[in-house]
Amino acid sequence: MERAAGEVPDSNGQEQPGIVLSDGTYVNGNRRDTALEWLTNGKGVKKKSKKFGARTKAFDIIEVGICDKDTTESDIRLMEIREQISMDLRDEYDFMNASMLTKEQFTSEMNKKIKPTMSGKKKQQVEDTIIKEIASQGYSGKKSVARTREYLDFMKFVDQVLKAMGKEEQYHIVNQSSGSEKPFSYKLKGAVKHWKARRTVREKIDYAEMQAATVHVHQKGGKDFPRGAKGYRAIDYTINNPTYVSGIMKARDQMNLKNPTAEQIKTAEKLITSAVKKDEIQRAGQAPYEELEDVVAMLNHVNESLTKGGEVEQKLQVLSKKKRILDEIDDKMNSIESAIKNYEKKSKK
C-alpha cells in the first residue's frame, strides 16, 4: 500500500467503485474504505519530501454507487451474491460465507413464494426457479446451478451438525479453527459428500452427530488429537470405515452433545484417536495391494495395445530394443513374491 500510494499522485488509486445503501452502510467496498482511511491518516505513508512520497489528501474520497431508498433486503443479498461470489473476483468469498448468503436468499424467497396449498411438484418447480435466479447472480456458466445447490446442501449439513450440538444457526462455531490452520467449515465441506450419500434421514442424523462429537473434541481436546486438514481427513476416513467407525460411535454415544463434560471429552478423545490410528494402519497395509491392482490394469492395457491396437510392429520394434524394462519388472515381482513367502514361513512357525 505504501508503494502504491506513491504511484498514484493524481487520484486515490481506486479502480472500481464500492456500493452503499442510502444510509451509508456498505454492501461492497468496506475494505477499500479502510485502506483509504489508513492512507488518509498517513500511517505508513512516506513523507512528501522523500522518494515515492504520497499526498494523503488524495485519499479523503471514495467513489461509490448509492442504492435507492426502496432497496430491499433481497436486492442487497443478490448484489452481495453478484459482487462476492462471482468467478471473476480475485479474492473469492470463502465457502462458508458464500453458503450462508445463498441460504439466506433462498429461504427468504421460498417463504415468499411457497403456499401451503401447493402440490409437491409445484413446490419443486418454485424451488428450482429460485435456485436458477440465485445462480444467475453468482457463478457463471453451466455449473452455476450445481454450485448453488452445493452451497444449499452444505448448509443443510451444517445446520444438522449445529442442531446436534444445540447451537442452531451459531455459524461462528464452525468457522473457528481452535488452533488448527483450517476452520471447522473446511472439515465439514470435505465431509458433506459422505453425509449426502447416507440414504435415510436417520443415517444422515447419525453422521452429523458423529461430526458434532469430533468438533467438540477439536475445540476442547488435547494437542495429540488429529488436527488440521490432515487430521480432518483422517477422522472422515475412519467414520467411513465400517470396521472402525464403532470407535467414533462410542465416542458420540457417551457424550452429551449439547453440553459435554470434561470427562466425556477426554473419553471421546481416546476412543476417536484409537479408531483413527487403527484405520491408518489398515489403509497403509491396503495401499501396496491397491497399487499392484493399478499395475495389473496398466499391463493389461499394454497387452491389448500389442494384440488389438494398430502399428503393432512399430511397438514391438521399440520393446525389442528395450527388453531391459521387462527384466526390471520381473526382478521387482520376484522380490515382492520372496517377501510374501518369507512372511508365510514365519506365520506357519
N, C-alpha and C positions, 0 to 999 in steps of 0.2 A: 504493500500500500504506500509505503514511503516513496519507493521508486516511481510508482505510477503517478503519485501526486505531483511529482516534479516534472512529469512528462506531459501534463495537460494544463498548461498555464492559462488557456483561454476558455476553459469550461470546468465543470465539476467531474468530468470523466465518465458520467453516467451514459450507458449505451441504450438502455431500454427504460421506459417509464414504469413506475410502480402503479398499483391500483389501490384506491382508498374509498371507503364509504363516505357518505355526505358528512358524517361526524368526525372524519379524520382517521378512523380505525383502518389499519392496513389489512387488505386482503392478500396483497403480494407486494413485497418491497421493503419490509421492515429491516432486513439485513443491510440493504443499500443505505437506508436511513441511518442505521447505527454506524456504518462505515463513514458516511459523510459527517456525522456529528463528531466522531472521533477525530477526523481530519480538521474540522472547523475549530475544535478546541486546541489544535496544534500539537496534539500528543504524538510524539514520534516523527513529526514532520520537521525537516531540517530548516534552519533559518534562511531567509531570503538571500543573505549575504554569501551563503555557501553554495557550492555547485549542486544543481538539481533541487534547489530550494523551491518551496511551494507557497502560493498566496492563500492563506487559509480562508479568506473571504469568499473565494470561488466555491467553497463547499457549503455555503449557507443555504443553497437552494437545492430542492429535489423535485424532479419532474414526475407528476403522477396523473393518472386518469381518475376522475372523480365520478363515482356511481350516482345515479339518480336517487332521490329521496325514497322513492317507492320500490327500491331494490329489495327483493325478498330473500329469506334465508336460503331457499332453494337456488336462487340466482347466484348467491355467494358461493355455495358449495360447488355448483357447476363451474364457476370461474376458477375456484381452487383446484378442482379436478383438471381443468384445462391447463392451468398455469403450473401446477405442481407435479402432475403425473404424466404429462405428455412426454413422448420419447425423445424430443429434440432438446430437452434440457440437459445441460452439462452436469448439474447436480440434482439427480433424480430423488424425489421424495422417498424416504425409506418405506419398506414394505408395510410395516405396521401402521404408520400414519396414513398411507395410501389406502389401506384396507379399511381403517376406521372411517375415513372420509367417504369412501364408496358405500359402506354400510349405512352411514347416516343419511346419505341422499336416497339410497334405495328404500330404507324404512319409511322415510318421510313421504315419498311418492306412493308407496304401497298403502300407507294409511289413508292417503287422499283418494286413491282410485279403486281400492278393493271394497266391494259391498258384500254384506253378509248373505245376500240372496244369490250371489254369483255361483255358477257351477264350477267344479274343479277345473274343467277345460278352459273356461273363460278366465279364471284367476291365473292360470298358467300363461295364457296369452298376454294378459296385462303385465305379468312379471317379466316375460321375455321382452316386451316393448320397453319397459323401464330400463332393463339391463342394456338394451341397444342404445337408448338415449344417453345413458351414463357413459357407455363405451365410446360413443361418438365424440365425447369431450376429452377423453383421456388418450390411451394408446391408439395410434393409427394403424391401419392395415387389417388383414383378415383375422389376426389373433386378438384384436381388441376386446371382442365379446368374451372370448375364452379367458382373457386376463381379468376382466371384470368379475366373471364367475369365480375365478381363483381367489380374488380378494374376498368375495362374499362367503365362500366355503371356509376360508381361513378364519374369518370372524366367527362363523358358527362353531368351529372347533375351539377357538379361544374362549368364547362365551361358555362353552360346556366345561372347559378346564376351570375357569373362574367360578362357575356355579358350584363345582365340586369343592372348591376352596371357601365357599361362602363369601366370595368377593366379586359379585356381579358388577360388570361394567367398570371395575377398577383396573383399567388397562395399563396404568403405570406399573403395575406389578410385573407384567410380562415384558416390560421394557427395561427392567432392572437387570444388571449383569451380575451383581453380588460378587464383584472381584474378578469375574471372568471377562475375557476380551470380547465376548459376544452376549447380547441381551437374550432373555428367555424367548422373545419373539422369534429369534433366529432358530432356536431349538424347536419351537412349535411349527415354524414354517417347514422345517425338514420332516416333521412327523405327520403333517396334515394328510399326506397321500396314504399313509397307513391307516389313519383314522377313517378316511373316506372308503377304504377297502373293506371295513367292517360292514357286514350285511345288515344286522339288525340294530335297532335303537339301543338295546341293552348292551350289545357289544361295543358300540360307539361310546356309551357312557363309561363302561369298564375301562376302555382305553384312555379316555380323558381323565378318569380318576387316577390311573397309574401315572400319567404325566403330571397330574397335580401333586402327587406324592413326591415325585422327583424334584419338582420345583421347590417344595418346602425344604427338602434336604439340601438342595443347591444353595438356598438362602441362609440356612442355619446350621448346615453340617460342617464337618471338619475339612481341612485342606487336602486330605488324601482322597476325597470323593472325586470321581471323574468330572472334570470341568472343561470349559471352553468348547470350541467347535468339535474337537476330537472326542471329548467326554460326552457331549450331546449325542454324537453318532453312536458311540459305544453303548449308551443306555438304550437308544432306539433299536439297535441290533438285538439287544437282549430281550426287549419287550416283544420283538417279532420272532424270537426263537422259541418254539413250543417246548423245548427241553428245559430251558432255564427261566422262562417268564414267570414260573411259580415263585421265584425269589422276589420279583417285583410285586407280585400279587400279595404275598405275605406282608411285605413292607407296607403296602397300601391298607390291607385289612386290619393291621394292628394299630393304625394311625387314625386319630380324629382329624380328618382332612380340613375341617373348618377351624380348628384351634388345637394343633398338635402340641404335646408336651415335649420338653427337652429329652426325656427318656424315650419317647416314641420316635423322635428324630434320630436319636443315637442308634436305636434298634434298626430303624429303616435303613440307615446308612450302612450298617454292617451287612444286612440282607442284600441290598442293591449292589454294593461293592463286590460281594462274594459272587453274586449271579453274573455280573459283568465280567469278572476275571475268568469264570468257567466258560462263558460264551466266547471270550477272546481266545482261550486255549483251543476250543473246538474249531473255531474259524481258522486258526493258524494251522491246525492239523489237516483241515479240509483243503487248504489252499493248493498244496502240490498236486493233489488228485484233480482239482478243477483245471489247473494249468496243463496237466497231461491230457485232459479231455480236449483242451484247445489245440494241443499239438496233434492229436489224432485227427481232429477236424481239418487242420491245415494239410496234413499228409494225405488225407482223402481227396482234398481239393487238388493237390499236386498230381495224384494218381489219375484223377478224372481228366485233368488237363493233358496228360500224356496219352490217354487212351481214347478220349472222346473229343478233345479240343482240336483246333486246327494247327497247322505248322508244327506237327509232332517231330518231324526230322530235325528241324532247327533247334527245338527244345532239347532233344536227345543229344544233339551235337554239343550244345553248351554243357550239359551234365556230364558227358563222357570226358570232357576236358577238366572237369572239376569234381571228380568222384570222391575227392577227399572229404567233401561235406557229408557223404553217406557214411564214411568211416567214423567221422566225428559223432554223428547221430548214434551209430551202433555202439561206440565206446560209452557214451553217456547213458544209454539204455542198459548196457551191461553193468555199469556202476550202480544204477538205481536198483536193478534186479539183485545184485550182490548184497546191497544194503538190506533189502527185504528178506533175503534168505538168512542173513546173519540174525536179523530180528526174530524170525520164525524159530531158529535153532535155540536162541536164548529163551523164547517163550515156552518151548517144549520142556526145557530144563527146569 
